[in-house]
Amino acid sequence: MYKRISIALIFLLSLQVVSAENPTVLELLDKYAANQDKLKSFIVKTKSVRTRLTQDASTPKEGKSEKLQTMSEFRYLDSGKDKCAYSSSKKFNLGEDGIWIPKHGTHIDLWDSKRYYEYYRGPSLKSSNVHIFDEYKIKYKIGDLCAEAGPLLGNLSNDHDRFDPILRQSESISVRSELERIGSVDCYVIDSKSKHGTYTVWLDPEHGYGIAKAIVHKEPEDIFRGRKISSFKDGPSIKGITYFIENVRFENIEGIWIPVEFDARSVWEHHDSTFAWNTQHEIVHIDIDPNHAELQSFVLDVQNGTRVIIPETPGIRYTWQDTMKFVVDEWDGSTKYVPKDWSILVGVGKPLPKFEGIKLSLTAEQTKDSAILFCFFDMNQRPSRRWITQLAQKARELKGKRVTIVAVQASEVKENSFSAWIKKNAIPFPTGLITANIEKTRFTWGVRSLPWLILTDRQHVVTAEGFSVNELYDKLKASK
C-alpha cells in the first residue's frame, strides 16, 4: 500500500519537474512577446548581401548566381494608437572586379499612419515618381513594409503579422519535449500548422526567447503577403515557398534582445524550376526610442517637381511641391492636393469650428440649446436659390423643433448685392457670406459642392453633411 503511494508521489513530482522545465506553447510565446513588445520605436540601419541562385528542376546543382547588396534605413513607431513605418534602400551590384557598383536610384516607402507613399528617387527628376495608394491597398503595403524588417519585428516569410499571433491561431501547435541546441544555447522548438503555412521555430531562452532559427513552408493555398499564394499572378506555377532563418546573433540593447545578425534563405519551387536566395543580414546601427518628431522620421523629403501618381485618380496629374500636402477626404475617400495650412475641420462627429473668414449675423443666443442647419449656397445658382426658398418655407416649423437655419453665401459676390438679395427674398433666418479666401474656407468646412447642407445636434456637433433638403427630416430623426 505504502509502496504504491510512494510510486504515485514520485510520478506526480516528476510531472511537476517536467512542467517546470518545459513551458507550454502559450507560455513560450508570452515570453517572446514580453521582450518583443519593448521594441515600439526605433531607427535601424542595415546591410544585407543577397546571393540569387536560379536552378533548373532537372539539374538542381547547376545555375547562375548573382550578388546584390542593399543598404537600408528602417524607422518604426507603434504608439498603440498609430503605427508609422519608413524604409529607404539603396542597392549595389557586384562588379567583375569585386567592387560594389551602386544601382540607379533610391527606393523609399512611407506609412505615416494616414497615407502610404512609394517614392523612387531616380538619377534625374524626369525618372523620379511618387505613388500614393488608396485605402484598399494600404493594408497590404503596410504589411510588406513591416515584413522588410523580418526577425527584428518578428515577421517571417513576408508575413504581415508577427509570428506569435499567427501561431496562437494555429490549427495545430505543440512544443517538442526535447530542447535542441542552436549555437551554444538549448532552445525550445515549436511546431505549428495554420492557414499561413507550416512553422518550426526555435526560441532562445538566454536571449529574450528570440528566434534562434526558423523554417516556414507555404503551399499554394497558404497566406503569403496577406493573401493566398494561388491568387498571385504567377500563383498557379508555384508549388511552394520555404523560408529559413539561422545563424542568429543577439545583442542586448537598452534591455531588449535584438537579432543583430542572421542568415535568411528563400526557396521558391515552381513546377519547372527552383529559385533560391541566400541573404546575410547585419544591423550596423540602431537607436531605441529616438525623437521621431525632431528627426522628422515620417516626413517624406521629395524633390519639388517630382511626378505624383495616385492610382485612384487616373488621368489627373500632380507635381510635388513642398508647400502642398495630400489630404484624404473622409467623406468620399478622394485625395485632395492643397496648401499645407489647409485642413478639413468639419465632419460627422466633430464640433463646429470657429467662423473664421465668414461674416455672419448670428448670435450665441440664437443657437443656444438649438441644433444648427447650415446651407452653403450661391445666390447666382438656380439649385441654390431653390434650396434657400424651400428652407425659408420650413423655417417656422424648424424653429419649433429647435433647429436654427443659417445660410452662407459661398461664392464671390459684392456684399451690397448680397444684402439686397436677402432683403428682396425676405429670407427669415440668419445669413452671412465668406469674406476671406473662399476656396480655403469652403475646404475647411468640407463644402464639396453647392448647395451644401451641414446639420449639428444641440451641442453643435456635426451629425450629417452633404444631404438634400428632401432628406432633412430623416437626418433630424437620426440625430436625436
C-alpha positions in Angstrom: 0.0 0.0 0.0 2.7 2.5 1.0 4.8 1.4 -1.9 2.0 2.3 -4.3 1.6 5.7 -2.7 5.3 6.4 -2.9 5.4 5.5 -6.6 2.4 7.8 -7.2 4.1 10.6 -5.4 7.3 10.2 -7.3 5.3 10.2 -10.6 3.5 13.4 -9.6 6.7 15.1 -8.6 8.3 14.1 -11.9 5.4 15.7 -13.7 5.9 18.9 -11.8 9.6 19.0 -12.7 8.8 18.4 -16.4 6.1 21.1 -16.3 8.6 23.5 -14.6 11.3 22.7 -17.2 9.1 22.6 -20.2 6.9 25.7 -20.6 3.7 25.4 -22.7 3.5 26.9 -26.2 1.5 29.9 -24.9 4.0 30.5 -22.1 6.8 30.4 -24.6 5.0 32.8 -26.9 4.3 35.1 -24.0 8.0 35.1 -23.1 8.9 36.1 -26.6 6.2 38.8 -26.7 7.4 40.2 -23.3 10.8 41.0 -24.9 9.5 42.0 -28.4 6.8 44.3 -27.0 9.5 46.6 -25.6 10.6 47.4 -29.2 8.0 50.0 -30.0 10.1 52.8 -31.5 13.5 52.7 -33.3 15.6 53.6 -36.2 17.9 50.9 -37.6 20.4 50.9 -40.4 21.2 47.6 -42.0 23.4 45.9 -44.6 22.4 42.8 -46.5 24.1 40.7 -49.2 21.9 38.5 -51.2 23.1 35.7 -53.5 20.5 34.6 -56.0 20.6 31.1 -57.4 18.4 30.1 -60.3 18.2 26.3 -60.8 16.5 24.2 -63.4 14.4 21.5 -61.7 16.2 18.7 -63.7 19.7 19.9 -62.7 19.4 21.3 -59.2 23.2 21.6 -58.7 23.7 23.9 -61.6 22.7 27.5 -62.0 23.6 31.1 -62.2 24.4 33.1 -59.1 24.1 36.9 -58.7 25.0 39.0 -55.7 23.2 42.1 -54.6 24.0 44.4 -51.6 21.3 46.6 -50.0 22.0 49.4 -47.6 18.8 50.3 -45.8 17.4 52.5 -43.1 14.2 51.5 -41.3 12.2 53.7 -39.0 9.3 52.4 -36.9 6.8 53.7 -34.3 4.0 51.9 -32.7 2.3 54.2 -30.3 -0.6 51.8 -29.7 -2.9 54.3 -31.4 -1.0 54.9 -34.6 1.7 53.0 -36.5 4.3 54.6 -38.7 7.0 53.0 -40.7 9.6 54.2 -43.2 12.1 52.3 -45.3 14.9 53.7 -47.5 17.1 51.4 -49.5 19.9 51.7 -51.9 21.1 48.7 -54.0 24.5 47.7 -55.3 25.6 45.1 -57.9 28.8 43.2 -57.5 31.1 44.0 -60.4 33.5 41.6 -62.0 36.4 43.2 -60.2 34.7 42.5 -56.8 33.7 46.2 -56.3 30.1 47.1 -55.4 28.5 49.3 -58.1 25.5 51.4 -57.0 22.3 50.9 -58.9 20.5 54.0 -60.1 18.0 55.5 -57.7 16.8 55.1 -54.1 13.5 53.4 -53.1 11.6 54.9 -50.2 8.4 53.6 -48.7 6.5 55.5 -46.0 3.3 54.9 -44.0 2.7 57.9 -41.9 -0.5 56.5 -40.2 -2.7 58.2 -42.8 -1.2 57.6 -46.3 1.1 55.2 -48.0 3.8 56.6 -50.3 6.2 54.8 -52.6 8.9 57.2 -53.8 11.5 56.3 -56.4 14.2 59.0 -56.3 15.9 58.4 -59.7 19.1 59.8 -61.1 17.1 62.6 -62.6 13.8 64.4 -61.9 12.3 63.0 -65.0 12.8 59.4 -63.9 11.6 60.1 -60.3 8.0 59.5 -59.1 5.8 59.2 -56.1 2.9 56.7 -55.8 0.2 57.4 -53.2 -2.0 54.4 -52.6 -5.7 54.2 -51.7 -7.2 52.6 -48.6 -7.7 49.2 -50.2 -4.0 48.7 -51.0 -2.7 50.3 -47.8 -3.2 47.2 -45.6 -1.1 45.1 -48.0 1.5 47.8 -48.4 2.0 48.3 -44.7 2.4 44.6 -44.2 5.0 44.4 -46.9 6.9 47.4 -45.4 7.0 45.9 -41.9 7.9 42.5 -43.3 11.1 44.0 -44.6 12.3 44.3 -41.0 12.0 40.5 -40.8 13.0 38.9 -37.4 13.6 42.4 -35.9 9.8 42.8 -35.8 9.1 39.1 -35.7 7.8 38.9 -39.2 8.7 35.6 -41.0 8.4 34.8 -44.7 6.8 38.1 -45.7 4.0 37.6 -43.2 2.1 40.8 -42.4 1.8 39.9 -38.7 4.3 39.0 -36.1 4.8 35.2 -35.9 3.5 34.8 -32.3 -0.2 35.9 -33.0 -0.1 33.8 -36.2 1.0 30.7 -34.1 -1.7 31.5 -31.5 -4.3 30.9 -34.2 -2.8 27.7 -35.5 -4.9 24.7 -36.4 -2.4 22.5 -34.5 0.6 23.6 -32.4 3.0 21.9 -30.0 6.3 22.3 -28.2 8.8 19.5 -28.5 9.7 17.6 -25.3 13.4 17.8 -26.1 15.3 21.0 -26.3 17.6 21.4 -29.3 21.0 23.1 -29.2 21.4 26.1 -31.6 24.9 27.5 -31.3 25.7 27.4 -27.6 22.1 27.5 -26.3 19.5 24.8 -25.8 16.4 26.1 -27.5 12.7 25.3 -27.3 11.2 24.1 -30.5 7.6 24.9 -31.6 5.8 23.2 -34.5 2.6 24.6 -35.9 0.3 24.4 -38.8 -2.1 27.2 -39.8 -3.6 29.0 -42.8 -0.3 30.8 -43.1 1.7 27.6 -43.5 3.8 25.2 -41.5 6.1 26.7 -38.9 9.0 25.4 -36.9 10.5 28.0 -34.6 13.4 27.6 -32.2 13.2 30.1 -29.3 16.4 31.0 -27.4 15.7 31.3 -23.6 19.0 33.0 -22.9 18.3 35.9 -25.4 14.7 37.0 -24.6 13.2 33.9 -26.2 14.1 35.4 -29.5 14.0 33.5 -32.8 17.3 31.5 -33.0 16.2 29.5 -36.0 13.0 29.2 -38.1 11.7 27.2 -41.0 8.4 28.3 -42.7 6.9 26.4 -45.5 3.9 27.7 -47.5 1.9 25.8 -50.1 -0.4 27.4 -52.8 -3.4 27.8 -50.5 -1.5 29.3 -47.6 -1.4 33.0 -46.9 1.7 34.9 -48.2 2.0 38.7 -48.1 -1.6 39.0 -47.0 -3.3 36.6 -49.5 -3.2 33.1 -50.8 -0.2 32.2 -53.0 -2.6 30.8 -55.6 -4.2 34.2 -56.1 -0.9 35.8 -57.3 -0.3 36.4 -61.0 2.2 33.5 -61.1 0.5 31.6 -58.3 -0.6 28.6 -60.5 3.1 27.9 -61.3 4.2 27.8 -57.7 4.4 24.5 -55.8 5.6 26.0 -52.5 7.8 28.6 -50.8 10.1 27.8 -47.9 11.9 30.4 -45.7 14.8 29.7 -43.4 16.5 31.8 -40.6 19.6 30.6 -39.0 23.0 31.8 -37.6 21.3 34.4 -35.5 23.5 36.6 -33.2 21.7 38.6 -30.5 22.8 41.7 -28.6 21.1 43.3 -25.5 20.5 46.9 -26.4 18.9 49.0 -23.7 17.3 45.9 -22.1 15.9 44.5 -25.3 17.4 41.4 -27.0 17.9 42.3 -30.7 18.8 39.9 -33.6 21.7 42.0 -34.9 22.9 39.4 -37.4 21.2 36.5 -39.2 21.2 34.5 -42.4 18.0 34.0 -44.4 17.2 31.8 -47.3 14.1 31.8 -49.5 13.3 28.9 -51.8 10.6 29.2 -54.4 9.6 25.9 -56.0 7.9 26.2 -59.4 6.7 23.3 -61.5 9.7 23.6 -63.8 12.3 25.4 -61.8 13.5 26.5 -58.4 14.6 30.0 -57.3 16.7 30.4 -54.2 18.1 33.4 -52.4 20.7 33.3 -49.6 20.9 36.6 -47.7 23.2 37.7 -44.9 21.7 40.5 -42.8 23.5 42.8 -40.4 22.3 45.7 -38.3 25.1 48.3 -38.4 23.4 50.8 -36.2 20.2 51.1 -34.1 18.6 53.8 -32.0 15.9 52.8 -29.5 13.2 55.3 -28.8 14.5 58.2 -30.9 12.8 61.6 -31.1 10.9 60.9 -34.3 9.2 64.3 -34.3 12.5 66.2 -34.0 14.1 64.0 -36.6 11.1 64.2 -38.9 11.3 60.5 -39.3 8.0 60.1 -41.1 8.1 63.2 -43.3 8.7 62.4 -46.9 11.6 64.5 -48.4 10.7 64.7 -52.1 12.3 66.9 -54.7 10.0 69.6 -56.0 8.6 68.9 -59.4 8.6 65.1 -58.9 5.7 63.4 -60.8 2.9 62.2 -58.4 0.8 59.2 -59.3 -2.5 58.4 -57.5 -3.9 55.2 -58.8 -7.4 56.0 -57.6 -7.5 59.2 -59.8 -6.1 58.1 -63.2 -5.6 60.9 -65.7 -5.1 63.6 -63.0 -1.5 64.8 -63.0 0.2 66.3 -59.9 3.7 67.5 -59.3 5.2 67.5 -55.8 5.6 70.9 -54.1 6.9 71.3 -50.6 4.3 73.9 -49.8 1.4 71.5 -50.6 0.1 68.3 -49.0 -2.2 65.5 -49.9 -5.3 65.1 -47.8 -7.7 62.1 -47.9 -11.3 63.4 -47.7 -13.1 61.1 -45.2 -16.4 62.0 -46.7 -15.8 60.2 -50.1 -12.3 58.9 -49.8 -11.0 61.1 -52.5 -7.5 62.6 -52.3 -7.0 66.4 -52.4 -3.8 68.3 -53.1 -3.9 71.5 -51.0 -1.6 74.0 -49.3 -0.1 72.7 -46.0 -2.1 75.1 -43.8 -5.4 73.8 -45.1 -7.4 71.2 -43.2 -11.0 69.8 -43.4 -12.3 70.7 -39.9 -16.0 69.8 -40.4 -17.1 66.2 -40.4 -19.6 63.9 -38.7 -18.8 63.6 -35.0 -16.7 66.8 -35.0 -17.6 70.0 -33.2 -18.1 73.1 -35.3 -15.0 75.2 -35.9 -14.8 78.9 -35.4 -16.5 81.1 -38.0 -13.1 82.5 -39.3 -13.4 84.0 -42.7 -17.2 84.1 -42.6 -19.2 87.3 -41.9 -22.3 86.1 -40.2 -25.2 87.8 -38.4 -25.6 85.1 -35.8 -25.6 85.5 -32.0 -24.9 82.8 -29.3 -28.4 83.4 -28.0 -29.9 82.3 -31.4 -28.1 79.0 -31.3 -28.3 78.2 -27.5 -29.8 74.7 -26.9 -30.6 74.6 -30.6 -29.4 72.4 -33.5 -28.0 74.3 -36.4 -28.6 73.6 -40.1 -26.1 75.3 -42.4 -26.8 75.8 -46.0 -23.7 76.9 -48.1 -25.1 78.3 -51.3 -24.6 80.6 -54.3 -27.3 83.2 -54.9 -26.4 83.2 -58.6 -27.0 79.4 -58.9 -30.5 78.1 -59.6 -30.3 74.9 -57.4 -29.0 77.0 -54.5 -31.9 79.5 -54.8 -34.4 76.7 -54.9 -33.0 75.1 -51.7 -33.0 78.5 -49.9 -36.6 79.0 -50.9 -37.5 75.5 -49.6 -35.8 76.2 -46.3 -37.5 79.5 -45.9 -40.8 77.8 -46.2 -39.8 75.4 -43.4 -38.2 78.0 -41.2 -41.0 78.4 -38.7 -41.6 74.7 -38.4 -37.9 74.0 -37.8 -37.6 76.8 -35.3 -40.4 75.0 -33.3 -38.2 71.9 -33.5 -35.3 74.0 -32.0 -33.4 74.0 -35.3 -31.7 77.2 -36.3 -31.1 77.7 -40.1 -28.0 79.6 -41.2 -27.4 80.4 -44.9 -23.8 81.2 -46.0 -23.1 82.7 -49.5 -20.1 80.6 -50.6 -19.2 82.2 -53.9 -17.8 85.6 -54.7 -20.4 88.4 -54.8 -20.5 92.1 -53.8 -21.7 92.5 -50.2 -24.3 95.1 -51.1 -25.7 92.9 -53.8 -25.9 90.0 -51.4 -27.7 92.2 -48.8 -30.2 93.4 -51.4 -30.9 89.8 -52.5 -31.6 88.7 -48.9 -33.9 91.6 -48.3 -35.7 91.2 -51.6 -36.4 87.5 -51.0 -37.3 88.1 -47.3 -35.0 85.3 -46.0 -36.3 84.7 -42.5 -33.1 83.2 -40.9 -29.5 84.4 -40.2 -27.3 84.8 -43.3 -23.7 85.5 -44.0 -21.0 85.3 -46.6 -17.4 84.1 -46.9 -15.2 87.2 -46.8 -11.7 85.5 -46.6 -10.1 83.0 -49.0 -13.3 81.4 -50.4 -11.6 78.2 -51.6 -9.8 77.7 -48.3 -12.9 78.4 -46.2 -15.0 76.0 -48.2 -12.3 73.4 -47.8 -12.2 74.0 -44.1 -16.0 73.5 -43.8 -15.9 70.4 -46.1 -18.1 72.0 -48.7 -17.7 69.8 -51.8 -20.4 71.3 -54.0 -23.1 73.9 -53.9 -25.6 73.9 -52.4 -24.3 72.0 -49.3 -26.1 71.2 -46.0 -24.5 70.6 -42.7 -26.6 69.6 -39.6 -25.5 69.6 -36.0 -27.1 68.4 -32.7 -27.9 70.8 -29.9 -24.3 70.6 -28.6 -23.2 71.8 -32.1 -21.5 68.5 -33.0 -22.0 67.6 -36.7 -24.4 64.8 -37.3 -24.8 64.9 -41.1 -23.5 66.6 -44.1 -23.9 66.6 -47.9 -27.6 65.6 -47.9 -30.5 67.1 -49.7 -33.4 69.2 -48.4 -35.7 66.2 -49.0 -33.6 64.1 -46.6 -33.7 66.8 -43.8 -36.4 65.2 -41.6 -34.8 61.8 -41.7 -31.5 63.4 -40.7 -33.2 65.2 -37.8 -34.7 62.0 -36.5 -31.3 60.2 -36.8 -29.5 62.9 -34.9 -31.8 62.7 -31.8 
